């Protein structure tokens, strides 16, 4: 069985929280600035109506809140490690499901979301590994 020191586990959890916070923080940018979203994901931002901007405003607010939550988790990573699992399900899985739906409905081209899926896959692995190792602390 693999064991790690409390310092290593805390450091890995802190890194996971910070990577998650930065990822979420960056996700706010295309939500608030549709032109940037169009550059990243494709489409024509001039065709986006008030309903889209309203939905993105709500989404950006929630994403900002989750970003703050992840930064908060980094302050006491061992005690708040369960936040990483809550970030995976439903947040990351929801984002993946939404992008799969968007690709299926030809809203976004597959080539535009593959880098996002790769990034979220790496982040997910980081979260799971750090979470599991945090329970295998050598005493």
Rosetta blueprint (number, residue, H / E / L):
1 X L
2 X L
3 X L
4 X E
5 X L
6 X H
7 X H
8 X H
9 X H
10 X H
11 X H
12 X H
13 X H
14 X H
15 X H
16 X H
17 X H
18 X H
19 X H
20 X H
21 X H
22 X H
23 X H
24 X H
25 X H
26 X H
27 X H
28 X H
29 X H
30 X H
31 X H
32 X H
33 X L
34 X H
35 X H
36 X H
37 X H
38 X H
39 X H
40 X H
41 X H
42 X L
43 X L
44 X L
45 X H
46 X H
47 X H
48 X L
49 X L
50 X H
51 X H
52 X H
53 X H
54 X H
55 X H
56 X H
57 X H
58 X H
59 X H
60 X H
61 X H
62 X H
63 X H
64 X H
65 X H
66 X H
67 X H
68 X H
69 X H
70 X H
71 X H
72 X H
73 X H
74 X H
75 X H
76 X L
77 X L
78 X L
79 X L
80 X L
81 X L
82 X H
83 X H
84 X H
85 X H
86 X H
87 X H
88 X H
89 X H
90 X H
91 X H
92 X H
93 X H
94 X H
95 X H
96 X H
97 X H
98 X H
99 X H
100 X H
101 X H
102 X H
103 X H
104 X H
105 X L
106 X L
107 X L
108 X L
109 X L
110 X H
111 X H
112 X H
113 X H
114 X H
115 X H
116 X H
117 X H
118 X H
119 X H
120 X H
121 X H
122 X H
123 X H
124 X H
125 X H
126 X H
127 X H
128 X H
129 X H
130 X H
131 X H
132 X H
133 X H
134 X L
135 X L
136 X L
137 X E
138 X L
139 X L
